[in-house]
Amino acid sequence: MDIEKISYTPEMVNGLHQSVMLYKALLDQAKKETDSIEKAYELADHVYQNMIRSAQ
């Protein structure tokens, strides 16, 4: 099976970087507000998914 190399534009790289930094900030805040890492990830996932849905 051949895998094609994908060319990423600077805009795509920037958008991905911004998404990662946003999720990191959400997770860091969730860690402060919850008593377990699992709950922190659940909270960060929930908030991130709602933000993505509302942007569409």
Biopython code that builds the backbone (N, CA, C, O; Angstrom):
import numpy as np
from Bio.PDB.StructureBuilder import StructureBuilder

atoms = [
    (1, "MET", "N", (0.835, -1.174, 0.000)),
    (1, "MET", "CA", (0.000, 0.000, 0.000)),
    (1, "MET", "C", (0.884, 1.242, 0.000)),
    (1, "MET", "O", (1.771, 1.384, 0.841)),
    (2, "ASP", "N", (0.636, 2.131, -0.941)),
    (2, "ASP", "CA", (1.395, 3.376, -1.028)),
    (2, "ASP", "C", (0.704, 4.473, -0.231)),
    (2, "ASP", "O", (-0.514, 4.641, -0.290)),
    (3, "ILE", "N", (1.494, 5.193, 0.496)),
    (3, "ILE", "CA", (0.970, 6.326, 1.256)),
    (3, "ILE", "C", (1.501, 7.596, 0.611)),
    (3, "ILE", "O", (2.711, 7.791, 0.501)),
    (4, "GLU", "N", (0.591, 8.448, 0.191)),
    (4, "GLU", "CA", (0.996, 9.687, -0.439)),
    (4, "GLU", "C", (1.434, 10.698, 0.615)),
    (4, "GLU", "O", (0.846, 10.806, 1.692)),
    (5, "LYS", "N", (2.466, 11.419, 0.272)),
    (5, "LYS", "CA", (2.929, 12.474, 1.161)),
    (5, "LYS", "C", (1.996, 13.676, 0.995)),
    (5, "LYS", "O", (1.712, 14.106, -0.123)),
    (6, "ILE", "N", (1.534, 14.201, 2.106)),
    (6, "ILE", "CA", (0.628, 15.339, 2.080)),
    (6, "ILE", "C", (1.444, 16.613, 2.253)),
    (6, "ILE", "O", (2.301, 16.705, 3.132)),
    (7, "SER", "N", (1.167, 17.580, 1.412)),
    (7, "SER", "CA", (1.813, 18.879, 1.551)),
    (7, "SER", "C", (0.915, 19.783, 2.381)),
    (7, "SER", "O", (-0.252, 19.992, 2.051)),
    (8, "TYR", "N", (1.461, 20.302, 3.433)),
    (8, "TYR", "CA", (0.712, 21.194, 4.304)),
    (8, "TYR", "C", (1.070, 22.631, 3.998)),
    (8, "TYR", "O", (2.248, 22.981, 3.920)),
    (9, "THR", "N", (0.066, 23.461, 3.824)),
    (9, "THR", "CA", (0.314, 24.879, 3.605)),
    (9, "THR", "C", (0.633, 25.525, 4.945)),
    (9, "THR", "O", (0.286, 24.983, 5.995)),
    (10, "PRO", "N", (1.284, 26.669, 4.917)),
    (10, "PRO", "CA", (1.555, 27.373, 6.187)),
    (10, "PRO", "C", (0.275, 27.660, 6.975)),
    (10, "PRO", "O", (0.283, 27.621, 8.205)),
    (11, "GLU", "N", (-0.817, 27.946, 6.275)),
    (11, "GLU", "CA", (-2.086, 28.208, 6.951)),
    (11, "GLU", "C", (-2.592, 26.963, 7.677)),
    (11, "GLU", "O", (-3.126, 27.060, 8.781)),
    (12, "MET", "N", (-2.423, 25.791, 7.055)),
    (12, "MET", "CA", (-2.846, 24.536, 7.683)),
    (12, "MET", "C", (-2.004, 24.259, 8.928)),
    (12, "MET", "O", (-2.532, 23.851, 9.963)),
    (13, "VAL", "N", (-0.714, 24.478, 8.826)),
    (13, "VAL", "CA", (0.187, 24.256, 9.965)),
    (13, "VAL", "C", (-0.171, 25.217, 11.093)),
    (13, "VAL", "O", (-0.220, 24.818, 12.257)),
    (14, "ASN", "N", (-0.419, 26.473, 10.756)),
    (14, "ASN", "CA", (-0.776, 27.468, 11.760)),
    (14, "ASN", "C", (-2.097, 27.102, 12.439)),
    (14, "ASN", "O", (-2.217, 27.200, 13.660)),
    (15, "GLY", "N", (-3.082, 26.685, 11.651)),
    (15, "GLY", "CA", (-4.374, 26.288, 12.220)),
    (15, "GLY", "C", (-4.243, 25.104, 13.156)),
    (15, "GLY", "O", (-4.862, 25.080, 14.220)),
    (16, "LEU", "N", (-3.445, 24.123, 12.771)),
    (16, "LEU", "CA", (-3.230, 22.957, 13.627)),
    (16, "LEU", "C", (-2.524, 23.364, 14.912)),
    (16, "LEU", "O", (-2.888, 22.900, 15.992)),
    (17, "HIS", "N", (-1.530, 24.215, 14.807)),
    (17, "HIS", "CA", (-0.807, 24.687, 15.985)),
    (17, "HIS", "C", (-1.751, 25.423, 16.938)),
    (17, "HIS", "O", (-1.697, 25.215, 18.150)),
    (18, "GLN", "N", (-2.604, 26.271, 16.400)),
    (18, "GLN", "CA", (-3.557, 26.995, 17.233)),
    (18, "GLN", "C", (-4.517, 26.044, 17.927)),
    (18, "GLN", "O", (-4.854, 26.245, 19.094)),
    (19, "SER", "N", (-4.964, 25.004, 17.219)),
    (19, "SER", "CA", (-5.872, 24.015, 17.817)),
    (19, "SER", "C", (-5.199, 23.276, 18.967)),
    (19, "SER", "O", (-5.809, 23.051, 20.012)),
    (20, "VAL", "N", (-3.949, 22.904, 18.770)),
    (20, "VAL", "CA", (-3.210, 22.188, 19.811)),
    (20, "VAL", "C", (-3.002, 23.082, 21.034)),
    (20, "VAL", "O", (-3.159, 22.632, 22.169)),
    (21, "MET", "N", (-2.653, 24.335, 20.803)),
    (21, "MET", "CA", (-2.424, 25.254, 21.920)),
    (21, "MET", "C", (-3.728, 25.536, 22.676)),
    (21, "MET", "O", (-3.722, 25.656, 23.902)),
    (22, "LEU", "N", (-4.832, 25.641, 21.953)),
    (22, "LEU", "CA", (-6.131, 25.843, 22.591)),
    (22, "LEU", "C", (-6.477, 24.639, 23.466)),
    (22, "LEU", "O", (-6.889, 24.803, 24.614)),
    (23, "TYR", "N", (-6.311, 23.428, 22.923)),
    (23, "TYR", "CA", (-6.623, 22.226, 23.698)),
    (23, "TYR", "C", (-5.721, 22.133, 24.931)),
    (23, "TYR", "O", (-6.178, 21.751, 26.009)),
    (24, "LYS", "N", (-4.455, 22.478, 24.774)),
    (24, "LYS", "CA", (-3.529, 22.440, 25.911)),
    (24, "LYS", "C", (-3.988, 23.388, 27.012)),
    (24, "LYS", "O", (-3.958, 23.034, 28.191)),
    (25, "ALA", "N", (-4.414, 24.592, 26.631)),
    (25, "ALA", "CA", (-4.895, 25.552, 27.621)),
    (25, "ALA", "C", (-6.149, 25.031, 28.321)),
    (25, "ALA", "O", (-6.289, 25.175, 29.535)),
    (26, "LEU", "N", (-7.063, 24.424, 27.555)),
    (26, "LEU", "CA", (-8.270, 23.852, 28.152)),
    (26, "LEU", "C", (-7.928, 22.725, 29.117)),
    (26, "LEU", "O", (-8.498, 22.639, 30.205)),
    (27, "LEU", "N", (-7.006, 21.869, 28.725)),
    (27, "LEU", "CA", (-6.612, 20.745, 29.575)),
    (27, "LEU", "C", (-5.915, 21.235, 30.840)),
    (27, "LEU", "O", (-6.171, 20.717, 31.927)),
    (28, "ASP", "N", (-5.042, 22.219, 30.710)),
    (28, "ASP", "CA", (-4.367, 22.759, 31.890)),
    (28, "ASP", "C", (-5.382, 23.315, 32.890)),
    (28, "ASP", "O", (-5.263, 23.081, 34.093)),
    (29, "GLN", "N", (-6.367, 24.043, 32.397)),
    (29, "GLN", "CA", (-7.384, 24.599, 33.279)),
    (29, "GLN", "C", (-8.231, 23.481, 33.894)),
    (29, "GLN", "O", (-8.558, 23.527, 35.080)),
    (30, "ALA", "N", (-8.581, 22.487, 33.092)),
    (30, "ALA", "CA", (-9.391, 21.369, 33.592)),
    (30, "ALA", "C", (-8.649, 20.598, 34.681)),
    (30, "ALA", "O", (-9.267, 20.119, 35.632)),
    (31, "LYS", "N", (-7.336, 20.474, 34.551)),
    (31, "LYS", "CA", (-6.540, 19.784, 35.577)),
    (31, "LYS", "C", (-6.633, 20.511, 36.919)),
    (31, "LYS", "O", (-6.620, 19.879, 37.975)),
    (32, "LYS", "N", (-6.727, 21.840, 36.872)),
    (32, "LYS", "CA", (-6.837, 22.621, 38.099)),
    (32, "LYS", "C", (-8.206, 22.465, 38.749)),
    (32, "LYS", "O", (-8.343, 22.605, 39.964)),
    (33, "GLU", "N", (-9.219, 22.174, 37.932)),
    (33, "GLU", "CA", (-10.591, 22.152, 38.417)),
    (33, "GLU", "C", (-11.119, 20.758, 38.762)),
    (33, "GLU", "O", (-12.206, 20.632, 39.325)),
    (34, "THR", "N", (-10.368, 19.724, 38.434)),
    (34, "THR", "CA", (-10.844, 18.360, 38.684)),
    (34, "THR", "C", (-9.860, 17.614, 39.579)),
    (34, "THR", "O", (-8.731, 18.054, 39.800)),
    (35, "ASP", "N", (-10.322, 16.474, 40.085)),
    (35, "ASP", "CA", (-9.482, 15.706, 41.002)),
    (35, "ASP", "C", (-8.817, 14.490, 40.353)),
    (35, "ASP", "O", (-8.120, 13.737, 41.032)),
    (36, "SER", "N", (-9.024, 14.287, 39.043)),
    (36, "SER", "CA", (-8.338, 13.185, 38.368)),
    (36, "SER", "C", (-8.033, 13.579, 36.927)),
    (36, "SER", "O", (-8.723, 14.407, 36.332)),
    (37, "ILE", "N", (-7.002, 12.976, 36.390)),
    (37, "ILE", "CA", (-6.602, 13.280, 35.022)),
    (37, "ILE", "C", (-7.671, 12.839, 34.023)),
    (37, "ILE", "O", (-7.868, 13.483, 32.993)),
    (38, "GLU", "N", (-8.356, 11.743, 34.331)),
    (38, "GLU", "CA", (-9.412, 11.269, 33.440)),
    (38, "GLU", "C", (-10.541, 12.297, 33.336)),
    (38, "GLU", "O", (-11.033, 12.588, 32.246)),
    (39, "LYS", "N", (-10.937, 12.837, 34.480)),
    (39, "LYS", "CA", (-11.997, 13.857, 34.479)),
    (39, "LYS", "C", (-11.527, 15.119, 33.766)),
    (39, "LYS", "O", (-12.315, 15.782, 33.092)),
    (40, "ALA", "N", (-10.255, 15.451, 33.911)),
    (40, "ALA", "CA", (-9.711, 16.630, 33.244)),
    (40, "ALA", "C", (-9.792, 16.473, 31.726)),
    (40, "ALA", "O", (-10.191, 17.399, 31.021)),
    (41, "TYR", "N", (-9.415, 15.299, 31.232)),
    (41, "TYR", "CA", (-9.505, 15.051, 29.789)),
    (41, "TYR", "C", (-10.954, 15.065, 29.319)),
    (41, "TYR", "O", (-11.250, 15.603, 28.252)),
    (42, "GLU", "N", (-11.851, 14.488, 30.092)),
    (42, "GLU", "CA", (-13.269, 14.499, 29.723)),
    (42, "GLU", "C", (-13.790, 15.930, 29.630)),
    (42, "GLU", "O", (-14.503, 16.275, 28.688)),
    (43, "LEU", "N", (-13.435, 16.756, 30.603)),
    (43, "LEU", "CA", (-13.884, 18.142, 30.618)),
    (43, "LEU", "C", (-13.284, 18.918, 29.444)),
    (43, "LEU", "O", (-13.997, 19.639, 28.746)),
    (44, "ALA", "N", (-11.996, 18.775, 29.229)),
    (44, "ALA", "CA", (-11.339, 19.472, 28.122)),
    (44, "ALA", "C", (-11.917, 19.027, 26.785)),
    (44, "ALA", "O", (-12.152, 19.856, 25.906)),
    (45, "ASP", "N", (-12.148, 17.732, 26.624)),
    (45, "ASP", "CA", (-12.747, 17.213, 25.384)),
    (45, "ASP", "C", (-14.125, 17.810, 25.164)),
    (45, "ASP", "O", (-14.452, 18.240, 24.058)),
    (46, "HIS", "N", (-14.930, 17.835, 26.212)),
    (46, "HIS", "CA", (-16.297, 18.352, 26.115)),
    (46, "HIS", "C", (-16.291, 19.823, 25.681)),
    (46, "HIS", "O", (-17.024, 20.211, 24.771)),
    (47, "VAL", "N", (-15.469, 20.623, 26.329)),
    (47, "VAL", "CA", (-15.414, 22.048, 26.008)),
    (47, "VAL", "C", (-14.880, 22.251, 24.592)),
    (47, "VAL", "O", (-15.422, 23.058, 23.837)),
    (48, "TYR", "N", (-13.835, 21.536, 24.229)),
    (48, "TYR", "CA", (-13.226, 21.683, 22.900)),
    (48, "TYR", "C", (-14.226, 21.295, 21.809)),
    (48, "TYR", "O", (-14.370, 22.007, 20.815)),
    (49, "GLN", "N", (-14.909, 20.177, 21.991)),
    (49, "GLN", "CA", (-15.882, 19.732, 20.991)),
    (49, "GLN", "C", (-17.027, 20.738, 20.848)),
    (49, "GLN", "O", (-17.484, 20.991, 19.734)),
    (50, "ASN", "N", (-17.489, 21.307, 21.941)),
    (50, "ASN", "CA", (-18.543, 22.311, 21.874)),
    (50, "ASN", "C", (-18.055, 23.572, 21.155)),
    (50, "ASN", "O", (-18.812, 24.196, 20.412)),
    (51, "MET", "N", (-16.812, 23.939, 21.370)),
    (51, "MET", "CA", (-16.274, 25.109, 20.678)),
    (51, "MET", "C", (-16.187, 24.855, 19.171)),
    (51, "MET", "O", (-16.490, 25.742, 18.372)),
    (52, "ILE", "N", (-15.781, 23.667, 18.790)),
    (52, "ILE", "CA", (-15.681, 23.322, 17.367)),
    (52, "ILE", "C", (-17.078, 23.308, 16.738)),
    (52, "ILE", "O", (-17.281, 23.834, 15.644)),
    (53, "ARG", "N", (-18.032, 22.700, 17.443)),
    (53, "ARG", "CA", (-19.408, 22.659, 16.914)),
    (53, "ARG", "C", (-19.988, 24.058, 16.741)),
    (53, "ARG", "O", (-20.647, 24.333, 15.739)),
    (54, "SER", "N", (-19.752, 24.937, 17.698)),
    (54, "SER", "CA", (-20.329, 26.271, 17.623)),
    (54, "SER", "C", (-19.670, 27.105, 16.527)),
    (54, "SER", "O", (-20.279, 28.045, 16.016)),
    (55, "ALA", "N", (-18.444, 26.774, 16.166)),
    (55, "ALA", "CA", (-17.737, 27.513, 15.115)),
    (55, "ALA", "C", (-18.199, 27.109, 13.717)),
    (55, "ALA", "O", (-17.979, 27.838, 12.751)),
    (56, "GLN", "N", (-18.831, 25.958, 13.615)),
    (56, "GLN", "CA", (-19.250, 25.467, 12.292)),
    (56, "GLN", "C", (-20.501, 26.072, 11.840)),
    (56, "GLN", "O", (-20.979, 25.760, 10.750)),
]
sb = StructureBuilder()
sb.init_structure("model")
sb.init_model(0)
sb.init_chain("A")
sb.init_seg("    ")
for serial, (resi, resn, name, xyz) in enumerate(atoms, 1):
    if name == "N":
        sb.init_residue(resn, " ", resi, " ")
    sb.init_atom(name, np.array(xyz, "f"), 0.0, 1.0, " ", f" {name:<3s}", serial, name[0])
structure = sb.get_structure()
